[in-house]
Structures are given as structure tokens and as C-alpha cells.
Amino acid sequence: MLFVNRLNRRSFLLLFSSILLIQLGCLERSMANHLPSTIFQHWIHSREEDTEDIQVYRPIGYQFPPSRGRNGLEFRPNGEFILYGLGPTDRPQKIVGSWTAQSNNKIKIDVSVWGDKGRMMEVISCDEKVLKLRYLDSTS
């Protein structure tokens, strides 16, 4: 009887752990679902279209006017974030970090160059042609 009781406890704990892991995976996917699916691509900063507090980004294939380099960013559905910029020798550089949805339109970004606290941004709008973001902190 003791063996059966232990077996039942182990089975219960294994089943409970499995359900918990599945639920955590669903929660992670639902956080990504708070963001428009069109955000998951490589975006290039279209600084000519910026307003005082909103930054505008266009997809990688967009025909920009001539410029000495542009910054960019990329959101991936798995929580990975990539910041693209010019390195010290004017060569493209990418820095990998992570993003976390905080609410329906707010995202916390963690990349090493933005320090331990990361940055918060608000998605103003996003479709397949344009992404508009507002940074919610004072870091530039």
C-alpha cells in the first residue's frame, strides 16, 4: 500500500509539473499575442518621419533617402530583441537582448547598452509598412 501511495504522489507531482509547464508556455505565447504580429520583423529607423516624441520605423526593404547609416531594431516572437546600429568603425553592429510585453501596447526592452533597467516603449501603431514607438523613459 505504501508503494502505491508513493507512486500516486510521484504521478501526481509529475502530472502537476507538466501542467504547470504547459500553462507557463501558454502564458508566454499570450504575452506575444498582446503585440501585433506585424511587429515581428527587422525595422529601420526613418528619422525623417519622427515627431517630437514618436520614432518611426520602416521594414528593412523600404526605399529610404540617402543617409550615412541608420539604426534599426527587430522583435522576434521568442522574446529576442536585436538592436542594430553603427559600430565604432561605422560598420553595422547588432546587440542581442530581450523584450517582454508589459501590457497590450507597452514593451520592456533589455539590452546591455541601455543598462540594467532596460527601456520601456509604447507601440503607438504597427502594420506591415510602419512601426511607431514612443520611449517611456528618459534614456536616449
N, C-alpha and C positions, 0 to 999 in steps of 0.2 A: 504494500500500500504506500509506503514511504517513497519507493522508486517511482511509482505512478504520479504521486503528488509533485515530486521534483521535476519529472518530465513535463507535467502540465504547467508548472511555473516557468520552466525554460521555454516551452512552446508559446506560452502567453507573452513572455518578455520578448521573444523573437518576433512574434506577430505584432506586438505593440511597437517595437523599434522600427519594423518595416513600414507600418502605417505612418509613424511619425516622419520618417524619411520621405515617404511619398508626399505627405502633406507639405513638408518644407520645400520640396521641389515644385509643387503646385503654387505655393506662395511666391517663390522666386519668379516663376513664369507669369504670375498675375501682376507682379510689380512691373515686369517688362511690358505687360499689356496696358499699363497706365499711359505708356508713351505711344504716339502714333507710329505705325510700322514703317512709315517712310523715313523716320529719323535714322534708321539703321543703315547708314551708308557713309561714305567719305565726303565731307563737306569742306569747301574752300571759302575763306573769308572774303566777302565782297564789300570791302570797306567804303567804297563809293556810295553804297546804299544805306550805310549806317545812319541812325538818328542819334540824338543825344545819349539815350540810354539803351538802345537796342542795336545789337550786332546782327548783320545779315550774312548768311552763308548760302552758297550755291553748290550743286553737285559737282563732282570732280570734272565732268566733261563740259562744263559751261564755258562759253567763249568770253573770257574777261578781257578788258582793255589791257594794253601792255603795262607791266608792273615789274619792279625789282624783286619779286618774290612775294608769296602770300602764305599766311598761316592757314592751318586747317584743323579739322577735328573729325573724329569718327566714333560713333557709338556702335557697339556690337551687342546683339541680343543676349549674349552670355555674361554681360556686365563689364566687359572690357571696354576701355576708353583709350583712344590714341590721340595725342596732341602732336600736330605737325607744325614745324617751324623751320626757320633758318638757323643753322648752327653757327659757330664762331667763324667758320671759313666760307660763309654764305652757301654752304651745301645743305640740302634738305636734311632735317633731323626729325626723328619721331621718338616720342616719350610715351611709354605704355603705362596706363593706370587703370582705374576702375570707376564705374558710375553706379549710383544707387538711386532708384526712384524714391522720393520722399512723399509725394502726393501726386495727384493727377498731372500736374504740369511743372513740378519742381524736381530738380535732379542735383544730387551731391556728387561732385567730381573729386577724385583723389588722384593726383599726380605729384611726383616728387618736387617739381619746380614750383608748385603752389603751396608748399609747406604742409605741416601736419594736419591742419584743419581742413585742407581742401578748399573747394569753392562751391557755392550754391548758384544754380542758374534756374531761370524760369523759361520754359518753352512758350513763347508768345504765339507762334504759329509754325506749322510744319506741313508741307506737302511734298510731292516728288520734285518740285522745282525750286523751292526756297525754304530755308530754316531761319527763324527769327528768335534770338535769345536775348534775355536780359540777365546780366550778372547781378546777384543779390548781395554781394559783399563788396568791400572797398578795395580789394586787391586788384591790381591792374595786370 
